[in-house]
Amino acid sequence: MTTEFSMKIRELDIAGTNTYEIKTGKIPVIITSAHGIGQKKRSGWKFAERLTRGIAKYVARKANCYYLIKNQDTGTDPNKDNDDEFKTILLDLIEKHHIKLAIDLHGAKKDWDFDVEIGTLGGESMDQKILDKLIRSLEKNKIKKIAINDPFKGGDITKTVHEKAGINCAQLEVNQNYRSLIKTKEMKRLCRALIMFVGS
């Protein structure tokens, strides 16, 4: 059942005309969405990770933090290719605005056995206390199936931020059941959890 909330997420998920979209904020946290658009790969077409762009924008606006969104296919994948403009912009934003935490938002298919999976490079890229806060925020919003570094440990965005910026960062894989316009309650719980976490 679609609601005003889900329509807002859908509206925010529409790609802008600029290749990259940036929002600044007061809280030194940045949320990224690099796979919210489809992209051409050597192996074929990779479909967009639906609504990750809209969720990232919604959470960042409500929490008054930063976001970096990729709106157009550039021929490179920020989460796989080493030399990528998205990561250069991200590192510049982190340095310029003294950002302390990065959350790289991704979408997983609904047949994965988790609601949210948190990738921290096997525990290297996020302090345990911050990870515990994230888990508590998810659990308080009735998101119980939380996987850690299994099956995804984090891609090149998390690795680059960890190694070059030296700040806390994690890759969040969100099950499709929490990225659906007809599963409004689930998507709203996810957004509330992330807003709570950013503000904690």
C-alpha positions in Angstrom: 0.0 0.0 0.0 1.5 3.3 -1.1 1.4 6.3 1.3 2.5 9.9 1.4 5.8 8.7 2.9 6.5 6.2 0.1 5.6 8.8 -2.5 8.1 11.2 -1.0 10.8 8.5 -1.2 9.9 7.8 -4.8 10.0 11.6 -5.6 13.5 11.9 -4.0 14.7 8.8 -5.8 14.3 10.5 -9.3 17.7 11.1 -10.8 18.8 14.7 -11.0 20.4 16.3 -14.0 23.8 16.6 -12.5 26.1 13.6 -12.5 26.7 13.9 -8.8 24.4 15.5 -6.2 25.7 16.9 -2.9 23.9 18.1 0.2 25.8 19.6 3.1 24.6 19.6 6.7 25.4 20.3 10.3 26.0 16.8 11.5 29.4 15.5 10.3 28.0 12.3 8.8 27.8 11.5 5.1 25.4 9.0 3.4 26.4 7.9 -0.1 24.4 6.2 -2.8 26.4 5.1 -5.8 24.2 2.4 -7.2 20.9 4.2 -7.2 21.2 4.3 -11.0 21.7 1.5 -13.5 25.1 1.1 -15.1 26.7 -0.5 -18.1 29.3 -3.1 -17.2 31.6 -5.4 -19.2 29.5 -8.3 -18.0 26.2 -6.6 -19.0 23.7 -4.2 -17.5 23.6 -3.7 -13.7 20.1 -2.6 -12.6 19.7 0.2 -10.1 19.5 -0.7 -6.4 16.0 0.7 -6.2 15.2 3.6 -3.8 18.7 3.7 -2.2 19.0 7.2 -3.6 15.6 8.3 -2.2 16.3 6.8 1.2 19.8 8.4 1.4 18.3 11.8 0.6 15.4 11.5 3.0 17.5 10.4 5.9 20.2 13.1 5.3 17.6 15.8 5.1 15.7 14.7 8.2 19.0 14.2 10.2 20.6 17.3 8.8 23.8 15.5 7.6 25.5 15.2 4.3 24.9 13.1 1.2 26.6 12.3 -2.0 24.5 10.7 -4.7 25.5 9.4 -8.2 22.7 10.3 -10.7 24.3 9.3 -14.1 26.3 6.3 -15.3 29.9 7.4 -15.9 31.2 4.0 -17.1 32.9 3.3 -13.8 31.6 1.6 -10.6 32.7 3.6 -7.5 32.4 0.4 -5.4 34.7 -1.6 -7.6 36.9 0.6 -9.8 40.0 2.1 -8.1 40.2 5.3 -10.2 36.7 6.9 -9.8 35.5 10.5 -9.6 32.8 9.6 -7.0 35.4 8.6 -4.4 37.6 11.6 -5.2 34.6 13.9 -4.5 33.7 11.9 -1.4 37.3 12.2 0.0 37.3 16.0 -0.7 34.0 16.4 1.1 35.2 14.5 4.1 38.4 16.6 4.4 36.7 20.0 3.7 33.8 19.5 6.1 35.6 17.4 8.8 33.2 14.6 8.4 33.6 11.9 11.0 31.4 9.0 9.7 30.4 7.6 6.3 27.6 5.3 5.5 27.6 3.7 2.0 24.1 2.7 1.2 23.4 -0.3 -1.1 20.5 -2.5 -2.0 20.3 -6.3 -1.7 17.9 -8.7 -3.4 14.9 -9.9 -1.3 16.1 -13.5 -1.2 19.1 -12.7 1.1 18.6 -13.9 4.6 18.9 -10.5 6.3 17.1 -7.2 6.6 20.2 -5.2 6.8 23.8 -6.3 6.5 26.7 -4.1 7.8 30.1 -4.4 6.1 33.0 -3.0 8.1 35.9 -4.7 6.3 35.9 -7.5 8.8 35.7 -5.1 11.8 38.5 -2.7 10.6 36.5 0.3 9.4 34.2 1.0 12.3 34.7 1.2 16.0 32.7 -1.3 17.9 30.9 1.3 20.0 29.6 3.0 16.9 28.7 -0.3 15.3 26.8 -1.2 18.5 24.9 2.1 18.3 23.9 1.3 14.7 22.7 -2.1 15.7 20.7 -0.7 18.6 19.0 1.9 16.4 18.0 -0.8 13.9 16.7 -3.1 16.7 14.8 -0.4 18.4 12.9 0.0 15.1 12.1 -3.7 14.9 14.8 -4.5 12.4 16.0 -7.8 13.8 17.7 -9.7 11.0 21.1 -7.9 11.1 24.1 -9.5 9.5 27.7 -8.3 10.1 30.4 -8.8 7.4 28.6 -11.7 5.9 28.2 -12.0 3.0 29.4 -8.4 2.2 32.4 -7.0 4.0 32.3 -3.6 2.2 33.4 -2.6 -1.2 35.9 -0.1 -2.6 34.1 3.0 -1.2 34.4 1.7 2.4 38.0 0.6 1.8 39.0 3.9 0.2 37.4 6.0 3.0 38.9 3.8 5.7 42.4 3.9 4.2 42.6 7.4 2.9 40.4 9.4 5.2 40.8 7.3 8.3 37.3 7.9 9.6 34.6 5.4 10.7 32.7 4.0 7.7 30.5 1.0 6.8 28.6 -0.4 3.8 24.9 -1.0 4.5 23.2 -3.6 2.3 19.4 -3.1 2.6 17.1 -5.9 1.7 14.6 -5.2 -1.0 11.8 -5.8 1.5 12.9 -2.5 3.1 13.1 -0.7 -0.2 9.6 -1.2 -1.5 6.9 1.4 -2.1 4.2 -1.0 -1.0 6.0 -2.0 2.2 5.8 1.4 3.7 6.1 0.3 7.3 9.4 -1.5 6.7 10.9 1.4 4.8 9.8 3.9 7.4 11.4 1.8 10.1 14.6 1.7 8.3 14.6 5.5 7.7 13.8 6.1 11.4 16.6 3.8 12.5 19.2 5.6 10.4 18.0 9.1 11.5 18.2 7.9 15.1 21.7 6.6 14.5 23.0 9.7 12.8 21.6 11.9 15.7 23.0 9.7 18.5 
